[in-house]
Amino acid sequence: MWSPDGSRIIFTSNRGGVYDLYQKSSDGTGNEELLYRSSEGKGPTSWSPDGRSLLYYSLGQPTHVFLLSTSGPPDRKPVALVDPQFTSITARFSPDGHWIAYSSNESGKNEVSVRPFDARTGTAGPPMLVTNGGGRTPLWRGDGKELFYIGPDGMATAVEVDGGSALQAGPPKPLFPVPPGVLFWDVSPDGTGFLMPAPGA
C-alpha cells in the first residue's frame, strides 16, 4: 500500500512466521522498518491522508481492526477501533482524514458506522451508525461526500454524507447487485466506477 504522498510503501511479510507489517521508502533506498509484529496475521486497509496513522485488520478470533501510528517509536502499540470481542475487518479513512468508516457487528449485526478521527492525537471518537438494515465494506467517494457499501441483499448501495461536526447520512440508494462472495472492492475517485473480482476468478 502506497503512502498518501507516494514516498513510502507498507507491505506484509511472513518471514517471522505470520504476516506482519513493514514499511519502506518507495524509491528503494534505506532499510525496511518493522511497523508491528504480533502472533496474528494482519494486513493494511487504509492510510490516513497525513501519513501518520494506519488502519489494519488482524486475523484473530474474531477478526478486528486496529489503529497504528506509522511515525511513532519502535515500541508503538496499536489501538482497537472496535471492542475486539466483535468482528470488524474493513475500515477506511475519509479523504479529509476526519472520519473512519468501517463495518462491524458491534450493534448485534453487520452494520456500517463512522467514527470521528483526531489526526493530532491519532484517536477515534464514538461510533455513529450509517446503516440500520445491515451493510459491510464501506468505501468513500474521492470528495468524501458519498459512502458506498454492500447491503445484506448483496446490493451495492450509496448514501450521501455531510461531514460536519456530526456526520449526517442521507437515504440509501441501491446501485447494482454485487457478485456473491466479494469481500473486497474499490471505487474510482469520482464514484462512477467500481473494481471487484469477476465471478469465478
N, C-alpha and C positions, 0 to 999 in steps of 0.2 A: 504494500500500500504506500502510495506517494504522500509525502507531507504536503500541506496546502501550498507552500512556496516552491515545491519541487526539489528542495535541497537534500532531503533525506528519504529513506525507504524503511518501512517497518516490515519485517517478514517473520515467519515462524520456521523453526528447525527442531527436529527431534534428536539432535546429536547427543542430548543429555538423557534420552530415554523417553521423554514425552515432548510434545510440541510446545516450546517456549517462545517468548517474544524477544526479537533482536531489532536493532536499528543500525543503519549505516549510511554514510554520505552517498548520495545518488551518483556522484562523479567517480566513485570507486576509490577515492583517497581515504586514508586513515583506517583505523581498525573498527570492526563492528563492535557494537556495545550490547551486552545482555540487558534488556529492559526489565524482564521479570521472569523468574523461574518458580515453578510450583509442581506439585505432584499430579496436577490435572492438565490435560491437553487444552490448548486455547488458540484463539485466532482474533485478529483485529477486525472491528466493524466500522469504526468512524474516527477520524482525527479532527480535533477542534480547529476552527479557522485560524486561530493564533498559533497553532502547532504545539501548544503546551500540554494538552490533555488528550488521552486516547481512551476510547471505549473498546472493550474486548469481551468476548464470550469465553467462558470456562466450562469445559465438559465435565462438570461434576454431577452429582445426583441430588437435586436436578441441575440442569444447565442454567447458568445465570450470567449476568452482565456486570462488569466492573469498570470503574473509572481509574485511570492510572496516569500519573504525571510523566511526561516524556523528558522533562528537564530537571527533575529533582535529583536527590542524592542517590548513590548506588543502592542504598537500603530502602528505596521508596516502597511504600505499601499501597496496594490497590484498595479502593473503597467500593463495596457492593452498591450498585444502583438500586436494586430491589432486594428486599429481605431474601437471603439465599434459600430459605425454605420454599420459595416459589420459583417457578420456571420462567426464565426470560432468556432470549438468545439474540434478538435483533434490536439494535439501538443506533440512532443517527443524530449527530449534531445538526441543528438548523444552520442554514447558510450564514446567518449573522452571529452564530455561536451562543445565542441567548437561551436556546431551548434544546432539550433532548427528547426525541420521540422514540418510543420503544413499545414492544408488546410483551405482556406477561399475564400470568394467571393469578396475580395478587388479589384481584377482586372476586375470585372464585371461578372465572373462566377467562379464556384468552381475550384480552382487550388491548386496544392501542391507547396509550397515555402519553402525556408530555410532562416534563419537569423543567422548571426554570434552572438555568445554569449560570453560575457566577464565575466568569473567567479569571477574576482576580484571585479568588480563593480555591478555584478548582472543585467547587462543591455544587451539588444539585439540591434543589428545593423539593417541596412536597408534590406528589403527583396530581394531575388533573386528567380525567377521562376524556378522550376524544370520541370513542365509540361506546355504545351501550348495548349493542347486539352482537358483539364479537368482532375480532379483527386481529391481524398479525402483519409482520414485516413492513413497517411504515417506511416511506420514502418522502423526502422533501422536494418540492419544485425548486429550481435554482434561485428564485427570488424569495423563497420562504413563505409564500402566500397560499400555498396549497400542499396538503398532505395526501399521499396515496397509500392504500393498504389493501390487503386481500381479506375479504369478508368471509364469514363462516360458510357461505354458499359458494365459495370459490370465485366470486366476482371481484375484479379489480375495481376499487372504489376511490373516489376523490372527495375531499372536503376542503373548502376554502377556510383559511385560518387568518386571524388577526392577532399578531404577536405583540400586543400591548403589555401592560403590567400583569394582566391575567389573560392568557391566550383564549380567544373565542373561536369556536369551530362552527361552521355552517352545516346545513343538512347534507347527508351523504348522497353522492351521485354515482350510481353504478355505471361502469365503463365497458367492460368486456369480461368474458369468462377466462380464468387463468387455468392452464392445463393442470390436471391432478398431479400432486407430488412436487410442485415447485416450492422450494424452500427459500431460495434467494432470487432476487430480481433487481433491476435498476431502472432508472428513468432519466431521460435526457434533461438538460438544464431547463428547457422551455416547457417541459411537461407533456410533450406531444409524442414521444417515442419511448417504448419500453423494451428492455432486454431481459430475456429469461431463457432457460434451457428449452430446446424443442422437445416435444413428446417423444419418448423413446431414446433420447440422447444420453 
